[in-house]
């Protein structure tokens, strides 16, 4: 049996493939990021030495899907089953304990390098016809560093002969420098909360009031979340989720108008070299869970048609 390894050093290759290191010297200091080939994940992001995401070591796979791209659907498909023109489609079950298909078809795919510069990289991967998915898409994701963070642009083109459904998400865990995540306050303009069953599949919508109202800010340490929301843009049309430390420093996740949905997930066992820590995933999505069945947020690409949309992470000035 042949083992994959670096021929020059004879060290095992990183399980997330090629590591693309980016650097940008901006007005707010040096911005650096690492993007992996597998799942095109955002493995690290710093501005002037301050962490904006919870990273993971090069020798690890992405814990809890940290930083990965979710396409051609984010979140879950109940039982992996959806209907196409009256015929049931059976996706592979990838969340075995809940009997769902989760986070699309590219989470273990090695993306190809499309374009590269010192401060930007574009990676591409095909979604080919397979169990429960009779469509052929070409997808790309561009990470481009800015003066205070990163702008991420996802694109997809339908290469097939029939219209194809599409929804996209991503899975970054957010930090505000070295501040403990439990001490952070999260603020988001939540409008509706997605109600779920014991398998975390949607069963309805309700107003984001009370516990689900994050518009005035809630301390992460007081929350237990694995929940989706429809979120409202600011007057400029941009959707913003802000994590603020007690000293006033912030990290912002922004989404353009196509990303109307947000998943928030908190774990208190995120693995690090110093032991498990609390981590919070702030996940922009163009559609909620089970969109292949509900149609919520789902877009259909005609043969040859394309779509593109952006989100990003920054350290506000």
C-alpha positions as CSV (number, residue, x, y, z in Angstrom):
1,X,0.0,0.0,0.0
2,X,1.3,3.4,-0.9
3,X,1.1,6.2,1.7
4,X,0.6,9.8,0.6
5,X,3.5,11.9,1.8
6,X,5.7,14.8,1.0
7,X,8.5,13.4,-1.2
8,X,11.1,15.9,0.1
9,X,10.5,15.6,3.8
10,X,8.8,12.2,4.0
11,X,6.2,13.7,6.4
12,X,2.6,12.8,6.0
13,X,0.6,15.2,3.9
14,X,-2.0,17.4,5.8
15,X,-5.3,15.6,5.8
16,X,-6.9,18.8,4.4
17,X,-4.6,18.8,1.5
18,X,-2.6,21.8,0.1
19,X,-2.5,24.8,2.4
20,X,-2.9,28.1,0.6
21,X,-1.3,30.9,2.7
22,X,-2.5,34.4,2.0
23,X,-1.1,37.8,3.1
24,X,-2.2,41.4,2.7
25,X,-0.6,44.5,4.2
26,X,-3.6,46.7,4.9
27,X,-4.4,49.9,6.8
28,X,-5.3,48.0,9.9
29,X,-2.1,45.8,9.9
30,X,-1.1,42.6,8.3
31,X,-4.0,40.3,7.3
32,X,-3.2,36.6,7.0
33,X,-5.2,33.5,6.2
34,X,-4.8,29.8,5.4
35,X,-7.2,28.1,3.0
36,X,-7.2,24.3,2.6
37,X,-7.8,22.4,-0.6
38,X,-10.1,19.9,1.1
39,X,-13.6,21.4,1.4
40,X,-12.0,24.8,0.6
41,X,-12.0,25.5,4.4
42,X,-10.9,28.7,6.1
43,X,-8.4,27.3,8.5
44,X,-7.1,30.5,10.0
45,X,-7.6,34.3,9.7
46,X,-5.8,37.0,11.6
47,X,-5.7,40.8,11.4
48,X,-2.7,42.5,13.0
49,X,-2.1,39.2,14.9
50,X,-5.6,39.0,16.2
51,X,-7.6,35.8,15.5
52,X,-10.9,36.4,13.7
53,X,-11.7,32.7,13.5
54,X,-11.2,29.6,15.6
55,X,-8.5,27.7,13.7
56,X,-7.3,24.2,13.8
57,X,-3.9,22.6,13.4
58,X,-2.6,21.5,10.1
59,X,-2.3,17.9,11.1
60,X,-6.1,17.7,11.8
61,X,-9.2,17.3,9.8
62,X,-11.7,20.2,10.2
63,X,-13.3,19.8,13.7
64,X,-17.1,20.2,13.6
65,X,-16.8,21.1,9.9
66,X,-14.8,24.2,10.8
67,X,-14.6,26.7,8.0
68,X,-15.8,24.3,5.2
69,X,-17.9,25.1,2.2
70,X,-21.4,23.6,2.2
71,X,-22.7,23.0,-1.4
72,X,-25.0,22.3,-3.2
73,X,-27.0,22.5,0.0
74,X,-26.2,23.5,3.6
75,X,-27.5,21.8,6.7
76,X,-29.8,18.8,6.6
77,X,-32.0,16.9,4.1
78,X,-34.5,14.8,6.1
79,X,-33.8,11.1,5.6
80,X,-31.7,12.2,2.6
81,X,-34.9,12.1,0.5
82,X,-36.4,14.8,-1.7
83,X,-38.8,14.8,-4.7
84,X,-37.8,15.7,-8.3
85,X,-40.6,15.8,-10.8
86,X,-42.7,13.4,-8.7
87,X,-39.9,10.9,-8.2
88,X,-38.1,10.3,-4.9
89,X,-34.4,11.0,-4.8
90,X,-32.3,9.2,-2.2
91,X,-29.1,11.0,-1.2
92,X,-26.4,9.1,0.7
93,X,-26.9,9.3,4.5
94,X,-24.0,11.3,5.9
95,X,-25.4,12.1,9.4
96,X,-25.9,8.5,10.5
97,X,-27.1,9.1,14.0
98,X,-30.0,11.3,12.8
99,X,-30.5,9.6,9.4
100,X,-30.0,12.8,7.4
101,X,-27.9,13.9,4.5
102,X,-25.9,16.9,5.8
103,X,-23.9,19.8,4.4
104,X,-23.9,18.9,0.7
105,X,-21.6,16.9,-1.5
106,X,-18.2,18.6,-1.3
107,X,-17.2,18.5,2.4
108,X,-14.6,15.8,1.7
109,X,-13.6,16.9,-1.8
110,X,-10.2,18.3,-2.8
111,X,-10.8,21.5,-4.7
112,X,-8.6,22.4,-7.7
113,X,-6.5,25.6,-7.8
114,X,-8.1,28.0,-10.3
115,X,-6.2,31.2,-9.6
116,X,-3.7,32.4,-7.0
117,X,-2.1,35.7,-5.9
118,X,-0.4,36.8,-2.7
119,X,-3.7,37.9,-1.1
120,X,-6.3,35.8,-3.0
121,X,-7.0,32.3,-4.0
122,X,-9.8,30.8,-6.1
123,X,-10.6,27.1,-5.7
124,X,-13.0,25.0,-7.8
125,X,-14.8,21.7,-7.5
126,X,-17.4,19.9,-9.6
127,X,-20.6,18.5,-8.1
128,X,-21.2,15.4,-10.3
129,X,-24.3,13.3,-10.8
130,X,-24.5,10.7,-8.0
131,X,-27.0,9.0,-5.6
132,X,-30.0,11.3,-5.3
133,X,-28.4,14.1,-7.3
134,X,-28.7,13.8,-11.1
135,X,-27.1,17.2,-11.8
136,X,-23.7,18.5,-12.9
137,X,-22.4,21.8,-11.4
138,X,-19.1,23.6,-11.5
139,X,-18.5,25.6,-8.3
140,X,-15.8,28.0,-7.2
141,X,-15.0,29.9,-4.0
142,X,-12.7,32.9,-4.0
143,X,-11.0,34.1,-0.7
144,X,-9.7,37.6,-1.1
145,X,-8.1,39.4,1.8
146,X,-9.1,43.0,2.5
147,X,-7.7,45.7,4.7
148,X,-9.4,44.3,7.7
149,X,-10.5,40.7,6.9
150,X,-11.6,38.5,4.0
151,X,-14.3,38.6,1.3
152,X,-15.5,35.2,0.2
153,X,-17.3,34.9,-3.2
154,X,-19.1,31.6,-4.2
155,X,-20.1,30.9,-7.7
156,X,-21.8,28.0,-9.4
157,X,-22.6,27.1,-13.1
158,X,-25.0,24.4,-14.3
159,X,-23.1,22.2,-16.7
160,X,-26.0,19.8,-17.2
161,X,-28.9,19.6,-19.6
162,X,-31.7,20.2,-17.0
163,X,-32.3,22.9,-14.4
164,X,-30.5,22.2,-11.1
165,X,-31.3,23.3,-7.5
166,X,-28.7,25.2,-5.6
167,X,-28.1,26.5,-2.0
168,X,-24.8,27.3,-0.4
169,X,-23.5,27.8,3.1
170,X,-20.3,28.0,5.0
171,X,-19.2,27.0,8.5
172,X,-16.7,29.4,10.1
173,X,-16.1,29.5,13.9
174,X,-15.6,33.1,15.0
175,X,-13.2,34.6,17.6
176,X,-12.4,38.1,18.8
177,X,-8.7,37.8,19.3
178,X,-7.8,35.9,22.5
179,X,-11.0,36.7,24.4
180,X,-12.8,33.6,25.7
181,X,-15.8,32.9,23.5
182,X,-18.1,32.5,26.4
183,X,-17.4,36.1,27.3
184,X,-18.5,37.5,24.0
185,X,-21.8,39.2,23.2
186,X,-23.5,38.2,19.9
187,X,-25.8,40.6,18.1
188,X,-27.8,39.7,15.0
189,X,-31.0,41.0,13.5
190,X,-32.9,37.8,13.8
191,X,-36.5,37.9,12.3
192,X,-37.7,34.3,12.4
193,X,-36.5,31.2,14.1
194,X,-36.6,27.8,12.5
195,X,-38.3,25.3,14.8
196,X,-36.9,21.7,14.6
197,X,-37.6,18.2,15.7
198,X,-35.3,15.9,17.7
199,X,-33.3,15.2,14.6
200,X,-32.8,18.9,13.9
201,X,-35.0,19.0,10.9
202,X,-37.4,21.9,10.3
203,X,-41.0,21.6,11.4
204,X,-42.0,25.3,11.1
205,X,-41.1,28.9,11.7
206,X,-41.8,31.3,14.6
207,X,-41.1,34.9,15.3
208,X,-37.6,35.4,16.7
209,X,-38.8,36.8,20.1
210,X,-37.7,36.1,23.6
211,X,-34.8,33.6,23.7
212,X,-34.4,33.8,19.9
213,X,-34.2,37.6,19.8
214,X,-30.5,38.4,19.3
215,X,-31.0,42.0,18.1
216,X,-30.1,43.5,21.5
217,X,-27.1,41.2,22.1
218,X,-26.8,38.0,24.2
219,X,-23.7,36.7,26.0
220,X,-22.5,33.4,24.4
221,X,-21.8,31.8,27.8
222,X,-25.6,32.0,28.5
223,X,-26.6,30.4,25.3
224,X,-26.9,26.8,23.9
225,X,-27.6,27.0,20.2
226,X,-27.7,24.8,17.1
227,X,-30.4,26.9,15.5
228,X,-31.2,28.6,12.2
229,X,-32.7,32.1,11.7
230,X,-34.0,34.3,8.9
231,X,-32.0,37.5,9.4
232,X,-32.8,41.1,8.4
233,X,-30.3,43.3,6.5
234,X,-29.2,46.7,7.7
235,X,-30.5,49.8,5.8
236,X,-27.5,49.4,3.4
237,X,-28.7,45.9,2.4
238,X,-26.0,44.0,4.2
239,X,-26.7,41.4,6.9
240,X,-24.3,41.7,9.9
241,X,-23.7,39.5,12.9
242,X,-21.3,41.0,15.4
243,X,-19.4,39.3,18.2
244,X,-18.1,41.8,20.8
245,X,-15.6,41.3,23.6
246,X,-16.0,43.0,27.0
247,X,-13.4,45.6,26.1
248,X,-15.4,46.7,23.0
249,X,-13.3,44.9,20.3
250,X,-15.4,43.2,17.7
251,X,-15.4,40.7,14.8
252,X,-18.1,41.0,12.2
253,X,-19.6,38.4,9.8
254,X,-21.4,40.0,6.9
255,X,-23.6,38.5,4.2
256,X,-25.0,40.0,1.0
257,X,-28.7,39.9,0.1
258,X,-28.7,36.4,-1.3
259,X,-27.6,35.0,2.1
260,X,-30.9,35.5,4.0
261,X,-30.3,32.7,6.5
262,X,-28.0,32.2,9.4
263,X,-27.1,29.1,11.4
264,X,-25.6,29.6,14.9
265,X,-23.9,26.6,16.6
266,X,-22.2,26.6,19.9
267,X,-20.0,23.7,21.1
268,X,-18.0,23.6,24.4
269,X,-15.8,20.8,23.3
270,X,-14.0,22.3,20.3
271,X,-10.5,20.6,20.3
272,X,-7.4,22.7,20.7
273,X,-3.8,22.1,21.7
274,X,-4.7,23.4,25.2
275,X,-7.8,21.2,25.6
276,X,-11.5,21.7,24.7
277,X,-12.9,25.3,24.5
278,X,-16.2,26.9,23.7
279,X,-16.5,27.8,20.0
280,X,-19.3,29.5,18.1
281,X,-20.0,28.9,14.4
282,X,-21.7,31.8,12.6
283,X,-22.8,30.2,9.3
284,X,-24.1,32.3,6.4
285,X,-26.6,30.3,4.3
286,X,-28.6,31.0,1.2
287,X,-31.3,28.6,2.4
288,X,-32.2,26.8,5.6
289,X,-32.2,23.1,6.3
290,X,-34.2,20.8,4.1
291,X,-34.5,23.4,1.4
292,X,-34.6,20.7,-1.3
293,X,-38.0,19.7,0.1
294,X,-39.4,23.1,1.3
295,X,-38.0,25.2,-1.5
296,X,-37.2,28.0,1.0
297,X,-34.3,30.0,-0.3
298,X,-33.6,27.4,-3.0
299,X,-32.7,28.7,-6.5
300,X,-32.8,26.8,-9.7
301,X,-30.1,27.3,-12.3
302,X,-31.1,26.7,-16.0
303,X,-28.7,24.8,-18.2
304,X,-25.6,27.0,-18.6
305,X,-26.8,29.6,-16.0
306,X,-24.6,30.8,-13.2
307,X,-25.0,32.4,-9.8
308,X,-22.6,34.2,-7.5
309,X,-22.8,35.6,-4.0
310,X,-20.5,36.9,-1.2
311,X,-20.0,37.1,2.5
312,X,-17.1,37.9,4.7
313,X,-15.4,38.4,8.1
314,X,-13.8,41.6,9.2
315,X,-12.4,43.4,12.3
316,X,-14.4,46.7,12.2
317,X,-12.2,49.8,12.4
